[in-house]
């Protein structure tokens, strides 16, 4: 698997050198391989086949929208406003 660490670092606004890039690439590949093995592991080791996900539950918020947005650096139409990360 080819992971473009330089592009990921650029999107995350991180400065990394070539040695760090190589190390991170190896670590990310190992993580991706480990996660991709989870369904197979679960089928072999678990009582129930496959990975079971919990049902989503809608719960009322403890905080109002105004309270949640109170410390946001920028808001727009009652939502958090964040810098654009994808170029058009």
C-alpha positions in Angstrom: 0.0 0.0 0.0 1.4 3.4 -1.0 0.7 6.1 1.6 1.5 9.7 0.6 2.8 10.9 4.0 4.0 14.2 2.5 0.4 15.0 1.3 -1.1 14.0 4.7 1.4 16.2 6.5 0.6 19.0 4.1 -3.1 18.7 4.8 -2.5 18.5 8.5 -0.2 21.5 8.3 2.7 19.5 9.7 6.4 19.9 8.8 8.2 16.6 8.7 11.6 15.6 7.3 12.4 12.6 5.1 13.4 10.4 8.1 10.2 11.1 9.9 8.2 10.5 6.7 9.7 7.1 6.2 9.1 6.1 9.9 5.5 7.4 9.8 4.9 5.5 6.5 6.0 2.2 8.1 3.9 2.8 11.2 0.8 3.8 9.2 1.1 0.7 7.0 1.4 -1.5 10.1 -1.7 0.1 11.6 -3.7 -0.3 8.4 -2.7 -3.9 8.1 -3.7 -4.6 11.7 -7.1 -2.9 11.2 -7.8 -4.8 8.0 -7.2 -8.1 9.9 -9.8 -7.3 12.5 -12.9 -8.8 10.8 -11.0 -12.0 10.1 -9.7 -12.1 13.7 -13.2 -11.5 15.0 -14.7 -14.3 12.9 -12.1 -16.8 14.2 -11.9 -15.6 17.9 -15.4 -14.3 18.7 -18.6 -16.3 19.6 -20.6 -14.3 17.0 -19.5 -14.2 13.4 -18.6 -10.8 11.9 -18.2 -7.5 13.6 -21.4 -6.3 15.2 -22.0 -2.6 15.5 -24.2 -1.0 18.1 -27.4 0.8 17.1 -27.2 4.6 17.0 -29.1 6.3 19.7 -30.4 9.9 19.4 -30.0 11.6 22.8 -30.9 15.2 23.6 -27.9 17.5 24.1 -27.2 18.8 27.6 -26.0 22.1 26.1 -27.8 24.6 23.8 -26.4 25.5 20.4 -25.4 28.9 21.8 -23.4 27.3 24.6 -21.6 25.0 22.2 -20.6 27.8 19.9 -19.7 30.2 22.6 -15.9 29.6 22.5 -15.7 28.9 18.7 -13.2 31.2 17.0 -15.7 31.6 14.1 -19.3 30.7 13.4 -21.5 31.0 10.4 -25.3 30.5 10.4 -25.2 28.8 13.8 -22.5 26.4 12.9 -18.7 26.1 13.5 -16.7 27.8 10.7 -13.5 26.0 9.8 -10.8 26.8 7.2 -11.3 25.1 3.8 -9.0 22.0 3.5 -10.0 20.8 0.0 -9.3 22.9 -3.0 -11.9 23.2 -5.7 
